[in-house]
Amino acid sequence: MLTLAIIKPDAVAAHKTGAILAHLESRGFVLCAARLMRLTTAEAEAFYAVHRDRPFYRSLVTFMTSGPCLPMVLEREDAVEHLRTVIGATDPAEAADGTVRQLYAESKERNAIHASDSPDNAKGEVAFFFSDAERRRLSGASACGLWAGVRSRRPAPLSQETRWSPISSFRCGNRWRSPGG
């Protein structure tokens, strides 16, 4: 089973990305795909549209666009439920010992990681960040080939400034640069 996780801007900025990924892998998850990116306001609003009427919506969108994040597709049996257990409660003060949020989150609002909350939402969230073509190219990457049935719902391709690949750009301090740029 596949699920989506996003290492949020607070954890990326604090250089906790590798530790969080290692933590997830040590709990049996296989990394199938990942993309380091900075969400635009429109992308964050679309992704978190389910929370549009909640009082925290605007601050969540602002936070998720404040810096790079790492959306990733993870695989394992019972991936959605197991990931929710491994990351812990939204508020790190209430998260169980040894969970991602207890170990790496700053606060309830800056809580290090997002995880899909149901198998149906996982399919939609994976499709939001990874196109049909990307999933077809990666279909042999997962142990069970579970990309089938996940259709892209991303409203538009990511803008060039949010795309990242190790060949097309690199990080220099706090800025992203293209080779020769």
ChimeraX attribute file (.defattr): number of C-alpha atoms within 10 A of each C-alpha:
attribute: neighborCount
match mode: 1-to-1
recipient: residues
	/A:1	18
	/A:2	26
	/A:3	29
	/A:4	28
	/A:5	22
	/A:6	18
	/A:7	23
	/A:8	26
	/A:9	25
	/A:10	25
	/A:11	23
	/A:12	19
	/A:13	14
	/A:14	11
	/A:15	11
	/A:16	17
	/A:17	21
	/A:18	12
	/A:19	14
	/A:20	22
	/A:21	17
	/A:22	12
	/A:23	17
	/A:24	19
	/A:25	15
	/A:26	10
	/A:27	13
	/A:28	15
	/A:29	21
	/A:30	19
	/A:31	17
	/A:32	20
	/A:33	19
	/A:34	16
	/A:35	18
	/A:36	18
	/A:37	19
	/A:38	23
	/A:39	25
	/A:40	19
	/A:41	15
	/A:42	11
	/A:43	20
	/A:44	19
	/A:45	20
	/A:46	16
	/A:47	18
	/A:48	14
	/A:49	13
	/A:50	10
	/A:51	14
	/A:52	14
	/A:53	9
	/A:54	9
	/A:55	9
	/A:56	11
	/A:57	17
	/A:58	16
	/A:59	11
	/A:60	18
	/A:61	22
	/A:62	15
	/A:63	17
	/A:64	23
	/A:65	21
	/A:66	17
	/A:67	17
	/A:68	20
	/A:69	24
	/A:70	21
	/A:71	24
	/A:72	22
	/A:73	23
	/A:74	24
	/A:75	25
	/A:76	20
	/A:77	11
	/A:78	12
	/A:79	22
	/A:80	24
	/A:81	15
	/A:82	15
	/A:83	26
	/A:84	19
	/A:85	14
	/A:86	18
	/A:87	28
	/A:88	21
	/A:89	18
	/A:90	20
	/A:91	16
	/A:92	24
	/A:93	14
	/A:94	12
	/A:95	19
	/A:96	16
	/A:97	12
	/A:98	13
	/A:99	21
	/A:100	26
	/A:101	28
	/A:102	22
	/A:103	17
	/A:104	22
	/A:105	24
	/A:106	17
	/A:107	15
	/A:108	14
	/A:109	15
	/A:110	20
	/A:111	24
	/A:112	29
	/A:113	25
	/A:114	18
	/A:115	21
	/A:116	22
	/A:117	14
	/A:118	14
	/A:119	17
	/A:120	12
	/A:121	15
	/A:122	22
	/A:123	21
	/A:124	21
	/A:125	24
	/A:126	27
	/A:127	20
	/A:128	23
	/A:129	23
	/A:130	25
	/A:131	18
	/A:132	18
	/A:133	11
	/A:134	13
	/A:135	22
	/A:136	14
	/A:137	10
	/A:138	14
	/A:139	16
	/A:140	13
	/A:141	16
	/A:142	19
	/A:143	12
	/A:144	12
	/A:145	16
	/A:146	15
	/A:147	21
	/A:148	10
	/A:149	7
	/A:150	20
	/A:151	18
	/A:152	19
	/A:153	16
	/A:154	19
	/A:155	11
	/A:156	9
	/A:157	12
	/A:158	17
	/A:159	10
	/A:160	7
	/A:161	14
	/A:162	15
	/A:163	15
	/A:164	18
	/A:165	10
	/A:166	9
	/A:167	8
	/A:168	10
	/A:169	16
	/A:170	14
	/A:171	11
	/A:172	9
	/A:173	7
	/A:174	8
	/A:175	7
	/A:176	14
	/A:177	14
	/A:178	14
	/A:179	9
	/A:180	5
	/A:181	6
